Amino acid sequence: VQLQASGGGLVQAGGSLRLSCAASGSIFFINIMGWYRQAPGKQRELVASIARGGNTNYADSVKGRFTISRHNAKNTVYLQMNSLMPEDTAVYYCNAENIEKLGRVNYWGQGTLVTVSS
């Protein structure tokens, strides 16, 4: 399974960006899709996740500002980021949990850089 992320870039504080991530390859059944981020010198952290049925989970720091959604038929997950703040600056990685013969396997995208200037 390959994950291709896009949509990162440079934006001023208060602005918006939309990230997309499409999965392709040997897809059996993608259960959970999500976005993680890693800022310089920090550990990778969960930003938001969404189950196939639509249940969502958000980090407290992005609640009310970010919205995760997905298109199951396209195996694509989106992250709408509004009211961006400098502390949102990070490399954003998409993640997908594929249910395969041997069990659940997690895949990662290549990362897309989001830079928020003050």
N, C-alpha and C positions, 0 to 999 in steps of 0.2 A: 504494500500500500504506500502510495506517495501522497504527500500533502503539499500543496502549493499555495503559499500565502501571498497576499498582496494588499496594498492600500496604505502602507506606512508613509511617513514623510515628516516634513517640518510644518508646525502650525503654531500660531500665537496662543497664549493663554486665553481661555474662553472659547476657543474655536472647536471645530468638530472634525473627526476623521471616521472613515468606515473601513474596517478590515474585512477581507474575505479570505476563505481558505477552502479549497476544493480537494477532495480526496479522489484518487483514481487507483487503478490496479486491481489486485485480487481482493475485492471487497466482498465479504460474506454478509455481514450484518454489523453496521456501525451503531453501537449503542450510544455512548456518551461522546460528545464533541465539546471541546473547550479551548479557552485561551489562557495562556500563562504569560508572565512577563518577568524579565530579569534586568534590573538596573545595575549600573556599574558598582561592583563591590558588594552586591547583595545577592541573596539566594533567589532562585526562581520561585515565583509565587503564583497561585491560582488567581485569575482575574474573574472568570465566569465560566460556567459549564451549562450544558443543556442536554437533557436526555432525549432519546428518540421521540418519546411521547410529549415532550415540550416542557417538562419540569426544569426549572432553572435554579442556579445557585450563583451568588455573587460575593465577591470580597466586600467587606464593609466599606472599604475606601472608595469603591466605585458605585455603590448602590445609589440609584436615583440619577446617575449621570451616564452610565453605560447600559446598553441593551444587547443581549445576545439572542440570536435567532438562527434558524437553520432551514434548509430546504432538503428534505430527506431524499427526494427523487434525484436531486443533483449531488447528493453527498457533500453539501457545502454548508459551512457555518460562517456567520457574519458577526461582527462586533461593531455596533454603532457607539461611538465615543463622543459625548457632548460635554461642554463645560470643562474642557481639558485644562489641566494644571501642570506646572513644571514637574511636579513629583510623579506625573504619569509617564515621564520620559523613561523609555526602556526599550529593549528588544522584545517584541511580542511573538510568542510561539503558539501555533495551533496544535491541538492534540486530538487524536481520535482513538477510541477504543473499539477495535474490530473483534467480533466474536468469531474465532476460527476453530478448526477441528480440535486443536490442542488446548483451547481455552481462550481467555481474553488476552489480546496483544495490543499494547499501546504504540502508537506511531506519532512522530513529531515532524512538524514542518521545519523549514529552514530558518524561520525567524524574519521578522520585518521590523525595521527601526522606526520608532515613533519619538520625535523630539518636539517638546513643547517649550517655547521660549517665553520668558516673562516680560 
